[in-house]
Amino acid sequence: MHQVTISDLQRNIRDIQDAALKGPVSITRNGKEKYVLLTADEYYRLKRRDREVLGIEELRAQDVRNIAAAKVPKEYEYLNHLLSH
């Protein structure tokens, strides 16, 4: 992913907008990633995918085996009581 600073964005907005047409652009502030600039089409594609639900029959066999074999990390064991309700 292309990365720029806030200052770069302010100085070179057109170039950075053009870069975002090719892929997401990470924008940093004080050395830390704060924002990501992407096209509206990509944003809406991601929003649609966020709501996508797959049936078990749509998963690959290896994915089903991985899910079945997964272990809950110890730091999340306190959530186990939610499964019994």
C-alpha positions in Angstrom: 0.0 0.0 0.0 1.3 3.4 -0.9 2.0 5.6 2.2 2.1 9.3 2.6 2.1 11.8 5.4 -0.6 14.4 6.1 1.9 17.1 4.9 2.4 15.1 1.7 -1.3 14.9 1.2 -1.7 18.7 1.6 1.1 19.4 -0.8 0.3 16.8 -3.4 -3.4 16.1 -3.2 -3.9 15.5 -7.0 -1.0 13.0 -7.3 -2.3 11.2 -4.2 -5.8 11.1 -5.5 -4.4 9.6 -8.7 -2.5 7.0 -6.7 -5.7 6.1 -4.8 -7.3 5.2 -8.2 -4.7 2.4 -8.4 -5.0 1.2 -4.8 -5.5 2.3 -1.2 -3.2 5.1 0.1 -2.2 5.0 3.8 -2.0 8.4 5.4 0.2 8.9 8.4 0.2 11.4 11.2 3.2 11.6 13.6 4.6 8.4 12.1 1.4 6.4 12.7 -1.1 5.3 10.1 -4.3 7.2 10.8 -6.4 7.2 7.5 -6.7 5.2 4.3 -7.7 7.0 1.1 -9.5 4.8 -1.4 -12.0 5.1 -4.2 -15.7 5.3 -3.5 -16.2 2.1 -5.6 -13.7 0.2 -3.4 -15.3 1.6 -0.2 -18.8 0.4 -1.3 -17.4 -3.0 -2.3 -15.9 -3.4 1.1 -19.2 -2.3 2.8 -21.1 -4.9 0.8 -18.6 -7.6 1.7 -18.8 -6.7 5.3 -22.4 -7.9 5.3 -21.7 -11.1 3.3 -22.7 -14.3 5.1 -21.5 -17.7 3.9 -23.2 -21.0 4.5 -21.1 -23.9 5.7 -21.6 -25.5 2.3 -19.8 -22.6 0.7 -16.6 -23.1 2.7 -13.8 -25.2 1.5 -13.3 -28.5 3.4 -9.9 -27.3 4.8 -11.6 -24.1 6.1 -14.3 -26.3 7.9 -11.5 -28.5 9.4 -9.6 -25.4 10.6 -12.7 -23.9 12.2 -13.5 -27.2 13.9 -9.9 -27.5 15.2 -9.7 -23.8 16.4 -9.0 -23.2 20.1 -10.2 -20.2 22.0 -7.2 -18.2 23.4 -7.0 -18.2 27.2 -7.6 -14.4 27.3 -11.0 -14.9 25.8 -12.2 -17.9 27.9 -14.2 -15.6 30.0 -16.6 -15.3 27.0 -17.4 -19.1 27.0 -20.5 -18.5 29.2 -22.1 -16.7 26.3 -22.3 -19.9 24.3 -24.7 -21.6 26.8 -27.4 -19.0 26.5 
